[in-house]
Amino acid sequence: MTATRPTLRGEAGFSLVEMLTAIAVFSILIASFGMLLGSSIRHTDELEEQSNLQVETRSAITFLSQDLRQVYDGDSNLLTSPIESIGPTQITFLTPDRATPFHMRRLSYRLNAGQFERALATSSDTDGYPWSIPALGSYRKLVGSVANATAFTYKDAAGLTTAVPANVRTVHVTLTVATNTTPARQYTYQTNVSLRSES
């Protein structure tokens, strides 16, 4: 006679099908959570990049505006123009620094290969016009990810577009930037800078 083991009521377990079903449901939940977490991290990175780009762009436009408002070459006879050259992607001009006595600075802002850049050269003398200003130094990036091809337009005293540096009275600056993660989403920053008269 063979002895059979009695079945106890509390000994019931999970079947193989129940275990596989539970593992599948748990895997789906973990995968969904991972996708949600990854999406959240990407969104956070995009917002941070967007915020940094906006700060850089506003700062670059502020620097340019401050420099342009102080355009001056110190020539009391008004024989020269403090705006040395203009174009749709670059402007070069003279402006004093904030020291006493001041040095004259040659500044150039340009849009080059998707970057808005600034170069500087400072006079070695402080004794007035004519100034001893060396060649411009290397350009330094102020903003990257610039999408527009034209940054500057120029108006004369009558409000008409001009291409003559000596006639420039207002500079219109436009920078359109886009993040690397979402290049289709663009942000445009514009300002008009009125130049002071040397007279």
C-alpha positions in Angstrom: 0.0 0.0 0.0 1.4 3.4 -1.0 1.1 6.2 1.3 -0.2 9.4 -0.2 0.7 12.8 1.2 -2.3 14.7 2.4 -2.9 18.1 0.8 -2.9 21.0 3.2 -5.3 23.8 2.7 -2.6 26.6 3.0 -0.2 25.1 0.6 -1.6 26.5 -2.7 0.9 28.4 -4.8 1.1 30.3 -8.0 0.9 28.4 -11.2 3.4 28.8 -14.0 0.9 30.8 -16.1 0.1 33.2 -13.2 3.9 33.8 -12.7 4.5 34.5 -16.4 1.5 36.8 -16.5 2.7 38.7 -13.4 6.2 39.0 -14.9 4.8 40.3 -18.2 2.6 42.9 -16.4 5.5 44.0 -14.2 7.8 44.3 -17.3 5.3 46.5 -19.1 5.0 48.7 -16.0 8.8 49.0 -15.7 9.1 49.8 -19.4 6.4 52.5 -19.2 8.0 54.1 -16.2 11.4 54.1 -18.0 10.0 55.7 -21.0 8.2 58.3 -18.9 11.4 59.0 -17.0 13.5 59.3 -20.2 10.9 61.7 -21.7 10.9 63.8 -18.6 14.8 64.0 -18.6 14.8 64.9 -22.3 12.2 67.6 -21.7 14.2 69.0 -18.7 17.4 69.1 -20.8 15.5 70.9 -23.6 14.1 73.5 -21.2 17.6 74.0 -19.7 19.1 74.4 -23.2 16.3 76.8 -24.1 16.8 78.9 -21.0 20.5 79.1 -21.4 20.1 80.1 -25.1 17.6 82.9 -24.1 20.0 84.2 -21.4 22.9 84.2 -23.9 20.9 86.0 -26.6 19.5 88.7 -24.3 23.0 89.2 -22.9 24.5 89.5 -26.3 21.9 92.0 -27.5 22.4 94.0 -24.3 26.2 94.2 -24.8 25.7 95.3 -28.4 23.1 97.9 -27.5 25.3 99.4 -24.8 28.3 99.5 -27.0 26.4 101.0 -30.0 24.8 103.7 -27.8 28.3 105.0 -26.9 29.5 105.1 -30.5 32.2 107.8 -30.7 35.6 108.4 -32.3 36.7 111.6 -30.5 37.2 113.5 -33.8 36.0 117.0 -32.9 36.2 118.1 -36.5 33.7 115.3 -37.5 35.9 114.3 -40.4 35.5 110.6 -39.7 32.7 108.3 -38.8 32.8 106.2 -35.7 30.9 103.5 -37.7 33.7 102.0 -39.7 31.9 99.3 -41.7 28.4 97.9 -41.9 26.7 94.9 -43.6 23.8 92.5 -43.0 26.0 90.2 -41.0 28.6 92.5 -39.4 29.1 95.9 -37.9 32.5 97.5 -36.8 32.6 100.7 -34.9 34.6 102.8 -32.4 33.5 103.4 -28.8 35.3 104.4 -25.6 35.8 102.2 -22.7 34.7 103.3 -19.2 38.1 104.2 -17.8 39.3 107.7 -16.9 41.0 108.8 -19.1 39.4 106.5 -21.6 40.9 104.3 -24.3 39.2 104.0 -27.6 37.9 100.5 -28.6 37.3 99.1 -32.0 34.4 96.6 -31.7 33.1 94.3 -34.3 30.0 92.1 -34.0 29.2 89.5 -36.6 27.0 86.6 -37.5 29.2 83.8 -38.7 28.1 80.1 -39.4 25.2 80.2 -36.9 27.2 82.0 -34.2 26.9 85.6 -33.1 30.4 86.8 -32.2 32.3 89.8 -30.9 35.9 91.0 -31.4 37.7 93.8 -29.7 40.8 96.0 -30.0 41.7 98.7 -27.5 43.9 101.8 -28.1 47.3 102.0 -26.5 46.8 105.7 -26.0 44.4 108.0 -24.1 45.4 111.3 -25.6 42.6 111.6 -28.2 42.1 111.5 -31.9 43.9 110.1 -33.9 43.9 106.9 -31.9 46.5 104.1 -32.0 44.3 101.0 -32.2 45.7 97.7 -33.1 44.0 95.1 -35.4 41.0 93.4 -34.0 41.6 90.4 -31.7 40.0 87.0 -32.4 36.2 86.7 -32.4 34.6 85.3 -29.3 31.2 83.5 -29.5 28.4 85.2 -27.6 25.5 83.0 -28.9 25.3 79.8 -30.8 22.4 78.2 -32.6 21.5 81.3 -34.5 19.1 80.5 -37.3 18.7 83.8 -39.2 21.1 84.8 -42.1 20.8 88.6 -41.6 21.4 90.2 -38.2 21.6 94.0 -39.0 19.7 96.6 -40.9 20.5 100.3 -40.8 18.4 103.5 -41.0 19.5 107.1 -41.5 18.2 110.3 -39.8 15.1 110.2 -42.0 14.3 106.6 -41.2 15.3 105.3 -44.6 17.5 102.2 -45.1 21.1 103.1 -45.7 24.3 101.3 -46.6 26.6 104.3 -45.9 28.3 103.9 -42.5 28.5 107.7 -41.9 24.7 108.0 -42.4 23.7 105.4 -39.8 21.5 106.7 -37.0 19.6 103.6 -36.0 20.7 100.0 -36.0 18.0 97.2 -36.0 19.3 93.9 -34.6 17.5 90.6 -35.1 18.7 87.2 -33.7 16.6 84.1 -34.2 17.8 81.2 -32.1 16.7 77.5 -31.9 17.7 74.8 -29.6 19.7 71.8 -30.9 17.0 69.4 -29.6 14.1 71.1 -31.3 15.5 73.2 -34.2 12.0 73.8 -35.5 11.1 75.8 -32.4 12.7 79.2 -32.8 12.8 82.3 -30.7 13.4 85.8 -32.2 14.9 88.7 -30.3 15.0 92.2 -31.8 16.0 95.7 -30.8 16.5 99.1 -32.3 19.5 101.1 -31.1 19.6 104.8 -31.7 23.2 106.2 -32.0 24.1 109.4 -30.2 25.3 112.3 -32.2 28.9 113.4 -32.0 28.1 117.0 -32.5 
